[in-house]
Amino acid sequence: MGETVKVLYLHHSTGWNVWKGGVPEGIAQYNKEHGTQYQITEQAFPKEKPYGWANYPYDYWNIWVKNAGAAPYKEEPTLEMLTKDWDTIVFKHCYPVSNVKEDTGKPDAASDRKSLENYKLQYNALKEKMRSFPKTKFVVWTGALLAEDDSKPEPAARAKAFRDWVRTEWDEKGDNIFVWDFGTIEGDGGLYLRKEYQAEPGDSHPGEEFCRKAAGLFVKRLTAVVEGRGDEGSLTGK
């Protein structure tokens, strides 16, 4: 990938909390210790205006697959644009992604209904699209979790089923797509964001102490991917 590796970190609020937990500092320290030149830049994606503050599977599919091409869609860059400037692209979903509704039996990638059947179609289309840019590596977070107070057992179980599918079926070795299993870190394998990891009671944002831990694990996972070790070791970075 060359001597200097440029990484783009796309996020909303949960990703921003993890970023502030020490992601740029962790990369700087890694560069110092290993003589590497990894550069990481954060960017809110998509922006609140004009697209809207939504970063669900549908929205990445909508911007990157349905409206792919050399021109931006509602001022948001397509993969044709981003892959020209970045060696590695990191993207994620915030915790409302885990409010997964029941399937209807009529899956539709063009639907913004947050259901397991739609998520899978959107992710499969995204995988095909990302693989069409083999020189760029992609790091996809598993979905952020809701706190138990903000969720119910049924949607939480469906959200876990989606995370499990992403980890064990959707993610395949030998390509340019890699998973960071953020959801497992937040819930220690359970359905909900652990109470001690919350920013405050009743809030599904992760708190500062957890985000410092998560930032360190993310740096480990990211550097493994950048250095060609993405198909080895733990998906959490542990």
C-alpha positions as CSV (number, residue, x, y, z in Angstrom):
1,M,0.0,0.0,0.0
2,G,3.1,2.3,-0.1
3,E,5.1,4.0,2.6
4,T,2.4,6.4,3.7
5,V,-1.0,5.0,4.3
6,K,-4.0,7.3,4.4
7,V,-7.0,6.2,6.4
8,L,-10.4,7.8,6.5
9,Y,-12.5,7.3,9.6
10,L,-16.2,7.9,8.9
11,H,-18.4,8.3,11.9
12,H,-21.3,9.9,13.8
13,S,-21.6,10.2,17.6
14,T,-20.5,6.8,18.9
15,G,-17.5,6.8,16.5
16,W,-16.7,10.3,17.6
17,N,-16.6,9.2,21.2
18,V,-14.2,6.4,20.4
19,W,-12.1,8.7,18.3
20,K,-11.8,11.1,21.3
21,G,-10.8,8.0,23.4
22,G,-7.4,8.2,21.7
23,V,-7.5,6.9,18.1
24,P,-5.2,9.6,16.6
25,E,-2.9,9.5,19.6
26,G,-2.8,5.7,19.3
27,I,-1.8,5.9,15.6
28,A,0.8,8.5,16.4
29,Q,2.3,6.3,19.1
30,Y,2.3,3.3,16.8
31,N,4.1,5.3,14.1
32,K,6.7,6.3,16.6
33,E,7.3,2.8,17.8
34,H,7.2,1.1,14.5
35,G,8.6,3.7,12.1
36,T,5.4,3.7,10.1
37,Q,3.6,6.6,8.4
38,Y,0.0,6.0,8.9
39,Q,-2.3,9.0,8.7
40,I,-5.8,8.9,9.9
41,T,-8.5,11.6,9.3
42,E,-12.0,11.6,10.8
43,Q,-15.1,12.8,8.9
44,A,-18.8,12.9,9.8
45,F,-20.6,10.8,7.3
46,P,-23.2,11.5,6.1
47,K,-23.6,15.1,7.2
48,E,-26.8,16.3,8.8
49,K,-27.5,18.5,5.8
50,P,-28.4,18.0,3.1
51,Y,-28.5,14.2,3.3
52,G,-29.6,13.7,6.9
53,W,-28.0,12.4,10.1
54,A,-28.5,8.7,9.3
55,N,-25.7,6.1,8.8
56,Y,-27.6,2.8,8.6
57,P,-26.9,0.0,6.1
58,Y,-29.6,1.6,3.9
59,D,-27.7,4.9,3.8
60,Y,-24.4,3.5,2.8
61,W,-26.2,1.4,0.1
62,N,-28.1,4.5,-1.0
63,I,-25.0,6.7,-1.4
64,W,-22.4,4.1,-2.5
65,V,-24.4,1.6,-4.5
66,K,-27.7,3.1,-5.8
67,N,-26.2,6.6,-6.4
68,A,-22.6,5.5,-7.3
69,G,-20.5,7.4,-9.7
70,A,-18.0,10.2,-10.1
71,A,-20.3,12.9,-8.6
72,P,-21.4,13.3,-5.0
73,Y,-24.9,12.4,-3.9
74,K,-26.5,15.1,-1.8
75,E,-23.0,16.5,-1.2
76,E,-21.8,13.1,0.1
77,P,-18.8,11.4,-1.6
78,T,-19.3,8.1,-3.4
79,L,-16.8,5.3,-3.3
80,E,-15.6,6.3,-6.8
81,M,-14.5,9.6,-5.2
82,L,-13.2,8.3,-1.8
83,T,-11.1,5.5,-3.2
84,K,-9.0,8.0,-5.2
85,D,-7.8,9.7,-2.0
86,W,-7.8,7.0,0.7
87,D,-6.0,3.7,1.1
88,T,-8.2,2.5,3.9
89,I,-11.8,3.5,4.6
90,V,-13.4,2.8,8.0
91,F,-17.2,3.1,8.5
92,K,-19.8,2.2,11.1
93,H,-23.4,2.6,12.3
94,C,-24.6,4.3,15.5
95,Y,-26.6,2.4,18.1
96,P,-30.1,2.9,16.6
97,V,-29.0,0.3,14.0
98,S,-29.7,-2.2,16.8
99,N,-33.4,-1.4,16.9
100,V,-34.0,-4.1,14.4
101,K,-37.7,-4.7,13.3
102,E,-39.3,-8.0,12.4
103,D,-38.9,-9.2,8.8
104,T,-41.8,-8.8,6.5
105,G,-40.9,-11.7,4.1
106,K,-40.4,-9.2,1.4
107,P,-36.8,-8.0,1.6
108,D,-35.9,-4.9,-0.3
109,A,-32.5,-3.2,-0.5
110,A,-34.1,0.0,-1.5
111,S,-36.2,0.1,1.8
112,D,-35.0,2.1,4.8
113,R,-36.9,-0.3,7.1
114,K,-34.4,-1.5,9.7
115,S,-34.9,-5.2,9.4
116,L,-32.5,-8.2,9.2
117,E,-33.7,-9.1,5.7
118,N,-33.0,-5.6,4.4
119,Y,-29.7,-5.2,6.2
120,K,-28.4,-8.4,4.6
121,L,-29.4,-7.4,1.1
122,Q,-27.8,-4.0,1.6
123,Y,-24.6,-5.5,3.0
124,N,-24.3,-8.0,0.2
125,A,-24.6,-5.2,-2.3
126,L,-22.1,-3.1,-0.4
127,K,-19.6,-6.1,-0.3
128,E,-19.8,-6.4,-4.1
129,K,-19.3,-2.7,-4.5
130,M,-16.3,-2.5,-2.1
131,R,-14.7,-5.5,-3.8
132,S,-14.8,-3.5,-7.1
133,F,-12.0,-1.3,-5.5
134,P,-9.4,-4.0,-4.7
135,K,-6.7,-1.5,-4.0
136,T,-8.6,0.0,-1.1
137,K,-9.1,-1.7,2.2
138,F,-12.3,-1.4,4.1
139,V,-12.8,-1.8,7.9
140,V,-16.5,-2.2,8.9
141,W,-17.6,-2.0,12.6
142,T,-20.2,-4.4,13.8
143,G,-23.2,-2.4,14.9
144,A,-23.1,-0.4,18.1
145,L,-25.4,-1.6,20.9
146,L,-28.3,0.0,22.6
147,A,-28.5,0.1,26.4
148,E,-31.0,-2.3,27.9
149,D,-33.2,0.7,29.0
150,D,-33.4,1.8,25.4
151,S,-34.2,-1.6,23.8
152,K,-36.3,-4.7,24.1
153,P,-35.2,-8.4,24.0
154,E,-36.6,-9.1,20.5
155,P,-35.0,-6.3,18.5
156,A,-31.8,-6.8,20.5
157,A,-31.7,-10.5,19.6
158,R,-32.2,-9.6,15.9
159,A,-29.4,-7.1,16.1
160,K,-27.1,-9.7,17.6
161,A,-28.1,-12.1,14.8
162,F,-27.1,-9.5,12.3
163,R,-23.7,-8.9,14.0
164,D,-23.2,-12.7,14.1
165,W,-24.0,-13.0,10.4
166,V,-21.6,-10.1,9.5
167,R,-18.8,-11.8,11.5
168,T,-19.3,-15.4,10.5
169,E,-20.9,-15.3,7.0
170,W,-20.7,-12.0,5.3
171,D,-17.0,-11.4,6.2
172,E,-14.8,-13.6,4.0
173,K,-11.1,-14.1,4.1
174,G,-9.0,-13.2,1.1
175,D,-10.7,-10.0,0.0
176,N,-10.2,-6.3,0.8
177,I,-13.0,-6.1,3.5
178,F,-12.4,-6.5,7.2
179,V,-14.6,-6.4,10.3
180,W,-13.9,-4.8,13.7
181,D,-16.3,-6.4,16.1
182,F,-17.2,-3.3,18.1
183,G,-20.6,-4.7,19.2
184,T,-19.0,-7.7,21.0
185,I,-16.7,-5.3,22.8
186,E,-19.6,-3.1,23.9
187,G,-21.7,-6.0,25.2
188,D,-19.0,-8.5,26.2
189,G,-20.9,-10.9,23.9
190,G,-24.4,-10.0,25.2
191,L,-27.4,-8.2,23.8
192,Y,-26.9,-4.8,25.3
193,L,-24.3,-2.1,26.0
194,R,-23.1,-3.0,29.4
195,K,-24.2,-0.5,32.1
196,E,-20.6,0.2,33.2
197,Y,-19.7,1.2,29.7
198,Q,-22.5,3.8,29.3
199,A,-21.7,7.5,29.2
200,E,-24.5,7.9,31.8
201,P,-27.6,5.9,32.9
202,G,-30.2,5.8,30.1
203,D,-27.7,6.8,27.4
204,S,-26.6,4.4,24.7
205,H,-23.5,6.4,24.0
206,P,-20.3,4.7,25.4
207,G,-18.5,6.6,28.2
208,E,-15.0,7.9,28.3
209,E,-13.4,5.0,30.1
210,F,-14.8,2.5,27.7
211,C,-13.9,4.6,24.7
212,R,-10.2,4.7,25.8
213,K,-10.2,0.9,25.9
214,A,-12.1,0.7,22.5
215,A,-9.7,3.2,20.9
216,G,-6.7,1.0,21.8
217,L,-8.4,-2.1,20.4
218,F,-9.4,-0.3,17.2
219,V,-5.8,0.9,16.6
220,K,-4.6,-2.7,17.0
221,R,-7.2,-4.0,14.6
222,L,-6.7,-1.2,12.1
223,T,-2.9,-1.6,12.0
224,A,-3.3,-5.3,11.5
225,V,-5.5,-4.7,8.5
226,V,-3.2,-2.1,7.0
227,E,-0.2,-4.4,7.4
228,G,-1.9,-7.3,5.7
229,R,-2.8,-9.2,8.9
230,G,-6.5,-8.5,8.8
231,D,-7.5,-12.2,8.3
232,E,-5.5,-13.2,11.3
233,G,-6.2,-12.9,15.0
234,S,-9.2,-11.5,16.8
235,L,-11.8,-9.4,15.2
236,T,-12.0,-7.2,18.3
237,G,-8.3,-6.4,18.4
238,K,-7.8,-8.2,21.7
